[in-house]
Amino acid sequence: MEMCADPSSLEGINWWMCYLTTGKHQAFYASFGTVLLLLALTAPVVMVLGFSGAMARKSSIPPLRWLGMIYTNVVRGVPDIIFFLFVPIAMDQGIEYFRHRVKCPDVLEPIRQGNDFVVCTAAKMPLGSSPQWMHEAYGFSLALVAFALVFGAFAANTLYGGMNAVPRGQLETGEAFGMTQRQVFWRIQVPQMWVYALPGLTNLWMILIKATPLLFLLGVEDIVYWARELGGSKTSRFAYPHPDWRLYYFAFLLVFYLFMTWASEKVFARLTRKLSHGQATLGGEALKVTA
């Protein structure tokens, strides 16, 4: 808008209209979509990894069972922040190392040069000539893998506990009716394990929501990044100078995350009531009494 060309001449509502519609604020608003997209993509991948890890731990094949135990125990035993920083760096360097060997076989200089990791220009991922959105998508993808690996291990442990919580008598009943082990697992154990695993999965989802600000540490321009940039003290060199407003920007993020957890609690509470119907659990018995 033309009236926004000279912010120093604006007052009141006009100043706020121009300030809140700047390009940086539009990027700030879009960053909320980045957080929601991360949650939407991470959750199903976490469940796939978690279910696969739980099945591996229950496997009768020793190597597969050991693999499941190593995955869950190692990832859960390493601080999340270290794993979040290690996975993207290791994956990025691994991809560029492979591309360097394929695309630049005639380059004889070592890749490791002191503290530097140097690959040929053609091996860079993404290329320096790539558009900005590709750089952002690449960083987001690395962050997604890191989140999925970490929370997949916790989900695997939760689902494994839910499988073991299904009463043994129900499994034996299925076997007595002539069902195979596979049929008992898929028709009795898996459908009933969710009611036992859901409290742990609920907590895991809440932790995942609270962990999304770690995108800022991974170089992704998320809501924390833009809250710090926009809320920081401005000078006359900026288009819209203002005092240090970081308190207000981060207070807005506080409200956003509280709303996310509140809405999640409502959804999981309804899902718990639905899964508890007919189950021999405290929740199922409470529903019978209420009915």
C-alpha positions in Angstrom: 0.0 0.0 0.0 1.2 3.5 -0.8 0.5 4.8 2.7 3.0 2.3 4.1 5.9 3.8 2.1 6.8 6.2 4.9 6.1 4.5 8.3 7.3 7.5 10.2 4.3 9.5 9.0 1.8 6.9 10.2 -0.1 6.8 13.5 -2.6 4.7 15.3 -4.5 2.0 13.4 -2.8 2.9 10.1 0.7 2.2 11.6 -0.5 -1.2 12.9 -2.1 -2.2 9.6 1.1 -1.5 7.8 3.3 -3.0 10.4 1.3 -6.3 10.7 1.2 -6.8 6.9 4.9 -6.5 6.2 6.7 -9.3 4.3 8.4 -10.5 7.5 5.0 -10.7 9.3 3.6 -12.7 6.4 6.5 -15.1 6.8 5.8 -15.2 10.5 2.2 -16.2 9.8 3.3 -18.8 7.3 5.7 -20.3 9.8 2.7 -21.5 11.9 1.8 -23.6 8.8 5.4 -25.0 9.0 4.8 -26.1 12.5 1.5 -27.7 11.7 2.9 -29.4 8.6 5.7 -30.8 10.7 3.2 -32.3 13.2 0.9 -33.6 10.4 3.8 -35.3 8.6 5.7 -36.5 11.7 2.8 -38.2 13.5 2.1 -40.9 10.9 5.8 -41.6 10.4 6.3 -41.9 14.1 3.4 -44.4 14.3 4.9 -46.5 11.5 8.3 -46.5 13.1 6.8 -47.1 16.5 4.7 -50.0 15.4 7.6 -51.5 13.5 9.9 -51.2 16.5 7.3 -52.8 18.8 6.8 -55.7 16.4 10.6 -56.1 16.1 10.9 -56.3 19.9 8.2 -59.0 20.0 9.7 -60.9 17.1 10.8 -64.5 17.6 13.8 -63.9 15.3 16.7 -62.9 17.6 18.5 -60.4 15.2 15.2 -58.6 14.5 14.4 -58.5 18.2 17.9 -57.2 19.1 17.5 -54.5 16.4 14.2 -53.3 17.9 15.8 -53.2 21.4 18.9 -51.3 20.2 16.7 -48.8 18.4 14.4 -48.0 21.3 17.1 -48.1 24.0 19.8 -46.1 22.2 17.5 -43.3 21.0 15.7 -43.0 24.4 19.1 -43.0 26.2 20.5 -40.0 24.2 19.4 -36.5 25.1 16.9 -35.3 22.5 18.8 -32.1 21.7 21.9 -34.0 20.8 20.0 -36.4 18.5 18.2 -33.5 16.9 21.5 -31.9 16.0 23.4 -35.1 15.1 20.9 -36.6 12.7 20.5 -33.6 10.3 24.3 -33.0 10.2 25.1 -36.7 9.7 22.5 -37.1 7.0 23.6 -33.9 5.2 27.2 -34.9 5.2 26.4 -38.5 4.2 24.3 -37.4 1.2 27.0 -34.9 0.1 29.8 -37.5 0.5 27.9 -40.0 -1.7 27.2 -37.3 -4.3 30.8 -36.2 -4.2 32.0 -39.7 -4.9 29.6 -40.2 -7.8 29.7 -36.7 -9.5 33.3 -35.8 -8.8 35.4 -39.0 -9.0 38.4 -37.1 -10.4 38.7 -34.8 -7.4 41.6 -36.2 -5.3 41.6 -33.8 -2.4 40.4 -35.2 0.9 36.8 -34.3 1.9 37.8 -33.9 5.5 40.2 -31.0 5.7 40.8 -30.3 9.4 37.5 -29.1 10.8 36.0 -28.5 7.3 33.9 -30.8 5.2 34.6 -29.9 1.6 32.9 -31.4 -1.4 32.8 -30.3 -5.0 30.2 -27.7 -6.1 28.2 -30.3 -8.0 27.8 -32.4 -4.9 26.3 -29.7 -2.7 22.8 -30.5 -1.5 20.9 -28.6 -2.6 22.9 -26.8 -5.2 23.9 -23.2 -4.7 21.9 -22.2 -7.8 18.7 -23.9 -6.4 15.8 -21.6 -5.5 15.3 -20.7 -1.8 12.3 -22.9 -1.4 14.4 -26.0 -2.1 16.9 -25.0 0.6 14.1 -24.6 3.0 12.4 -27.9 2.0 15.7 -29.7 2.3 16.3 -28.4 5.9 12.7 -29.2 6.8 13.1 -32.8 5.5 16.2 -33.4 7.6 14.3 -32.0 10.6 11.4 -34.3 9.9 13.6 -37.4 9.8 15.2 -36.4 13.1 11.9 -35.9 14.8 10.5 -39.1 13.4 13.5 -41.2 14.6 13.5 -39.8 18.1 9.8 -40.0 18.7 9.4 -43.3 16.8 11.6 -44.9 19.5 9.4 -43.6 22.3 6.3 -44.7 20.4 7.8 -48.2 19.9 8.3 -48.5 23.6 4.7 -47.3 24.3 3.1 -49.7 21.8 5.3 -52.6 23.1 4.0 -51.9 26.6 0.4 -51.7 25.3 0.8 -55.1 23.5 2.0 -56.7 26.7 -0.8 -55.2 28.7 -3.5 -57.1 26.8 -4.8 -59.8 29.2 -3.1 -63.1 28.4 -6.5 -64.9 29.0 -8.0 -63.2 25.9 -5.0 -64.3 23.8 -5.4 -67.9 25.1 -9.1 -67.8 24.3 -8.3 -67.0 20.7 -5.8 -69.9 20.6 -8.4 -72.2 22.1 -10.8 -71.4 19.2 -8.1 -72.5 16.8 -6.8 -69.2 15.7 -3.2 -69.0 14.6 -0.6 -66.8 16.3 -0.9 -64.3 13.5 -4.7 -64.2 13.8 -4.5 -63.7 17.5 -2.0 -60.9 17.1 -4.0 -59.0 14.5 -7.5 -59.7 15.6 -7.2 -59.6 19.4 -3.9 -58.2 20.6 -3.5 -55.2 18.2 -7.2 -53.9 18.4 -7.1 -54.0 22.2 -3.6 -52.7 22.8 -4.6 -49.1 21.7 -6.6 -48.5 24.9 -3.6 -49.3 27.0 -1.1 -47.4 24.8 -3.2 -44.3 24.3 -2.3 -42.5 27.5 1.4 -42.9 26.6 0.8 -41.8 23.0 -1.1 -38.8 24.3 1.8 -37.7 26.4 4.1 -38.3 23.4 2.0 -36.1 21.2 2.1 -33.3 23.8 5.9 -33.6 24.0 6.1 -33.6 20.2 4.1 -30.3 20.1 6.4 -28.8 22.7 9.5 -30.0 20.8 8.6 -28.1 17.6 10.5 -25.0 18.7 13.7 -27.1 18.1 13.2 -26.4 14.4 14.8 -23.0 15.2 18.0 -24.8 16.3 18.0 -26.8 13.1 18.0 -23.7 10.9 14.4 -23.8 9.9 12.7 -20.4 10.0 9.8 -21.4 12.4 7.6 -19.3 14.7 10.4 -19.0 17.3 12.8 -17.6 14.7 10.4 -15.0 13.5 9.2 -14.1 17.0 12.8 -13.3 18.0 13.4 -11.4 14.7 10.2 -9.3 14.8 10.2 -8.8 18.5 13.8 -7.6 18.9 14.6 -4.0 19.4 14.6 -2.0 16.1 16.5 1.0 15.1 15.9 3.7 12.4 17.6 1.4 9.9 14.5 -0.7 9.9 11.2 0.2 8.2 9.2 -0.1 11.4 11.3 0.8 14.4 9.8 -0.2 17.8 11.1 -1.1 21.3 11.9 -4.6 22.4 8.6 -6.5 22.0 9.9 -10.0 22.3 7.9 -10.5 25.5 4.6 -9.9 23.5 5.6 -12.1 20.6 6.6 -15.0 22.8 3.5 -14.5 24.9 1.5 -15.0 21.7 3.4 -18.2 21.1 2.6 -19.3 24.6 -1.1 -18.9 23.9 -0.7 -20.8 20.6 0.9 -23.8 22.3 -1.6 -23.8 25.2 -4.4 -23.8 22.6 -2.7 -26.7 20.8 -2.4 -28.8 23.9 -5.9 -27.9 25.1 -7.4 -29.0 21.7 -5.3 -32.2 21.7 -6.5 -33.1 25.2 -10.1 -32.8 24.0 -9.5 -35.0 21.0 -7.6 -37.7 22.9 -10.2 -37.7 25.7 -13.0 -38.4 23.1 -10.8 -41.1 21.5 -10.1 -42.7 24.9 -13.8 -42.9 25.6 -14.5 -44.5 22.3 -11.8 -47.1 22.6 -12.7 -47.9 26.2 -16.2 -49.2 25.4 -16.4 -52.8 26.2 -12.9 -53.0 27.5 -12.0 -54.6 30.9 -10.2 -51.5 32.1 -11.0 -48.8 34.6 -12.2 -46.5 31.8 -14.4 -49.2 30.4 -15.9 -50.1 33.8 -16.6 -46.4 34.4 -18.4 -46.1 31.1 -20.5 -49.2 32.1 -21.4 -47.5 35.4 -22.3 -44.3 33.7 -24.5 -46.1 31.2 
